[in-house]
Amino acid sequence: MVMFVLACHLPAKVPSPRYLPQGQSSLPDLRRDWGEMQQWLRSYVGPLDRGDSAKAVFGHPIAGPMTMQQVLDMGKLHLATHTRQIRRLEVLTKH
């Protein structure tokens, strides 16, 4: 269901207020955090056996257990969603 919502660009509320951005991070801090998350993901994925592609490796708070491919697909859709939101805000602030 989560993938459907993301793929169809349906508006959805965050599942918990703790996921709402507070707007208190600087761009350098956000870049550092992004880099740390990417490094963590690489270190987590690296040891996984490629033969276990159907094995759940993450637990999403809404979607539940997910395989690595599902996690990567969701991440791609999630990033695309936020990119669209940012672009829409850029257009609104220019007018």
VMD Tcl script that draws the C-alpha trace (Angstrom):
set ca {
  {0.00 0.00 0.00}
  {2.84 2.40 0.84}
  {4.44 1.79 -2.56}
  {1.08 2.41 -4.27}
  {0.67 5.73 -2.46}
  {4.19 6.82 -3.42}
  {3.96 5.61 -7.02}
  {0.58 7.28 -7.60}
  {1.65 10.55 -5.96}
  {-1.20 10.37 -3.48}
  {-0.96 12.82 -0.58}
  {-0.44 11.13 2.77}
  {0.20 12.32 6.27}
  {3.29 11.23 8.13}
  {2.59 8.27 10.42}
  {3.99 10.07 13.45}
  {4.80 13.71 14.31}
  {8.38 12.65 15.04}
  {8.90 12.29 11.27}
  {8.04 15.93 10.57}
  {11.04 18.11 9.78}
  {11.76 20.73 12.39}
  {13.59 23.07 10.00}
  {16.51 23.48 12.37}
  {19.22 21.68 10.39}
  {21.65 23.52 8.16}
  {22.36 22.29 4.65}
  {25.86 21.12 5.66}
  {24.32 19.16 8.55}
  {21.76 17.58 6.23}
  {24.49 16.64 3.74}
  {26.55 15.10 6.53}
  {23.54 13.13 7.79}
  {22.75 11.95 4.24}
  {26.36 10.81 3.78}
  {26.30 8.95 7.10}
  {23.06 7.19 6.15}
  {24.49 6.19 2.77}
  {27.61 4.84 4.46}
  {25.49 2.91 6.97}
  {23.34 1.45 4.17}
  {26.44 0.31 2.25}
  {27.88 -1.33 5.37}
  {24.53 -3.01 6.07}
  {23.95 -4.24 2.52}
  {27.52 -5.32 1.85}
  {27.46 -8.49 3.99}
  {24.02 -9.62 2.77}
  {24.06 -12.83 0.75}
  {22.80 -12.22 -2.79}
  {20.98 -15.54 -2.61}
  {18.71 -14.17 0.10}
  {16.93 -11.68 -2.16}
  {13.51 -12.78 -0.86}
  {14.58 -12.39 2.77}
  {13.15 -9.47 4.72}
  {16.03 -7.28 5.88}
  {14.18 -4.20 7.16}
  {11.00 -3.52 9.07}
  {9.09 -0.47 7.85}
  {6.75 1.09 10.46}
  {3.79 0.98 8.04}
  {4.73 -1.44 5.24}
  {6.16 -4.07 7.58}
  {8.97 -6.49 6.61}
  {10.74 -5.59 3.37}
  {13.38 -7.15 1.15}
  {16.43 -5.12 0.16}
  {15.01 -4.56 -3.33}
  {11.73 -3.29 -1.86}
  {13.67 -0.94 0.42}
  {15.65 0.45 -2.52}
  {12.50 0.81 -4.64}
  {10.70 2.60 -1.81}
  {13.68 4.87 -1.22}
  {13.70 5.86 -4.89}
  {9.97 6.66 -4.84}
  {10.29 8.48 -1.52}
  {13.12 10.65 -2.84}
  {11.14 11.39 -6.02}
  {8.17 12.44 -3.88}
  {10.23 14.92 -1.89}
  {11.94 16.20 -5.05}
  {8.51 17.00 -6.54}
  {7.48 18.74 -3.31}
  {10.62 20.87 -3.29}
  {10.22 21.81 -6.96}
  {6.58 22.76 -6.34}
  {7.65 24.98 -3.45}
  {10.35 26.58 -5.59}
  {7.75 27.51 -8.21}
  {5.40 28.91 -5.56}
  {8.09 31.06 -3.96}
  {9.18 32.55 -7.31}
  {5.73 34.03 -7.93}
}
mol new
graphics top color blue
foreach p $ca { graphics top sphere $p radius 0.5 }
foreach p [lrange $ca 0 end-1] q [lrange $ca 1 end] { graphics top cylinder $p $q radius 0.2 }
display resetview
